[in-house]
Amino acid sequence: MIRKSLTIKSCSQMDKIIFFGNGSLAEAALEVLEKHFEVVFHARTKEDLAKVCEIKREMPELHGVLASFGVLIKSEVLELFEPEGILNIHPSLLPLYRGASPIESAILAGDNDFSVSIMKLAKAMDAGPVYYQTTLKDLPLDKAVIYMELARAGAEWICENIDNLPTPAPQDEAKATFCGKFDKSMGVLHPETESAEEIFRKIVAFQGFPKAKYAFYGKNCAILAAHRLKAGETAVLPLKCADGQILSIDSLQPDGKKPMDAKSFINGYAKN
């Protein structure tokens, strides 16, 4: 994917922001933002919000940008950033996939295109009016790449438009869908009832947490990477699914062991 380059301002021209965020979406967004803004403070925890209020009162010209903060921000903090509000980079086409796992939920739902919205943060979860949305097509089904590209697209729009924001549009509440946090029980694979596509998307979506889990040769394993078997290809460690299709397991981590490739796993466990 080719992106146009943005003009980087000199230090004296840079707007100043307070950034709220944790995790891979925040890291990828911040990498772009730091080239165009002076980040005065990076809030990571609930306790940091008191410092945010203190700094914002001292420097009322500061903008607020948020990406995957994971902490409820109360009205008294939001009010300090009026009228533009805190700009929230949310990786979905709002009002779809409000909540904690928008990218993962889109992968599990079978989506092939992935979106990002820039919304004005509101007290209700992901319900604020939207400044901008875009959809990226032809991304590989790789969670790390999807996170990075959506974060960059959102952050680049903010860099280009923060000094001339459009009027945000309200969301259509009737179309809202929600996604929650994952738990470990969701990672267990059931190839006897699930198709190869369903299994593959679980492996991708559950990378990091809760990890896709399956037992090979009586050994419980986290499946770290896999691919769809190609014509004429023989899988080192095959996983036959309910639709008759086979996934080739590329890497995995037996409980209590280090990650390993499929061949190393076969050598260590298949002969036991």
PyMOL commands that set and color helices and strands:
alter all, ss='L'
color gray80, all
select helices_A, chain A and resi 23-33+48-58+75-80+102-108+143-161+173-175+184-187+196-205+262-270
alter helices_A, ss='H'
color red, helices_A
select strands_A, chain A and resi 15-21+37-43+63-67+86-90+98-99+114-120+130-136+178-179+212-216+219-228+238-240+246-254+260-261
alter strands_A, ss='S'
color yellow, strands_A
deselect
rebuild
show_as cartoon
